Amino acid sequence: MTESVYHIPVMLAQCTEGLAIDPNGIYVDVTFGGGGHSREILKHLDKGHLYGFDQDEDALANAPQDDRFTFVQANFRDIKRYLRLYGVKKVDGILADLGISSHQIDEPGRGFSTRFSGTLDMRMNQSAEISAKEVLNTYDEGKLHKILGIYGEVKNAKTLAQSIVAERAQRPFETTEGFTAFLKKFAPRGKDFKYYAQVFQALRIEVNDEMGALEEMLLSAVDLLKPEGRLVVMSYHSLEDRLVKNLMLKGKFQGEVEKDFYGNLIRPLEPLTRGAIVADEAEVAANPRARSAKLRIAKKVGK
């Protein structure tokens, strides 16, 4: 399976430059996927080492046969624990390309896309217990309302949650095609596909506990980085980007910034970009997924 088919890496050069790679350093790609970013990082390593994390077993097929690379099939929320198994306590740089891979979207059986008919699955880790089908058919109305409103920013989330509960009492949801057909009557006119995407995003985030996993990974990354080490994170929706932005700017996910006696910000990271970096028009034209990407880079404070 070639990486170009599996997933086209977004802002490849900017991500690699953001890591400021030391040829003998230790790096982690916490979202290995098709391996595009990892292969580029390896080009810059001499005696260094790269660890690639991915909870999706399909990603293993893309792992390069290279002594400087180790593939770890695990959720990135557990990077600290798994790196310790390899004797790694500190690293020089961490890269995260968040969201979903092209491969996962294009596999009908995975249930991530509205373009295909498949099982309502959406699990990135295919051995996980809860799928989108369980969420739709078992969650109570209040929980569905919250998920759709917060994770999908669905405007008629309350009405949709009520209707999902009423519909499943007659006929449980089984396939993406059937669920999309059900959603059609709730979508704003002319904005059907955007609406479907919002609802599917909400389900995917819930199924994979993406926000909880991201918070844990980011906090672990802060601990793992050496002084001056780089954190490079690319996100694709506002919920992810807000967490990344707040941690880099404020040193925490929520609340006011903290300052020391002299008025200096107390934060473990120092942002190296003014705002988020976005893909240029040429890249967006070649890879539409790049349109929503926001890249932020920071370094660990200290000497």
Buried (B, 14 or more C-beta within 10 A) or exposed (E): EEBEEBBBBBBBEBBBBBBBBBEEBBBBBBBBBBBBBBBBBBEBBEEBBBBBBBBBEBBEEBBBEEEBBBBBBBBBBBBBEBBEEEEBEEBBBBBBBBBBBBBBBBBBEBBBBBBBEBBBBBBBBEEBEBBBBEBBBEBEBEEBBBBBBBBBBBBBBBEBBBBBBEBBEEEEBEBBBBBBEBBEEBBEEEEBEEBBBBBBBBBBBBBBBBBEBBBBBBBBBBEBBBEBBBBBBBBBBEBBBBBBBBBBBBBBBEEEEEEEEEEEEEBBBBBBBEEBBBBEEEBBEEBEBBBBBBBBBBBBBEE
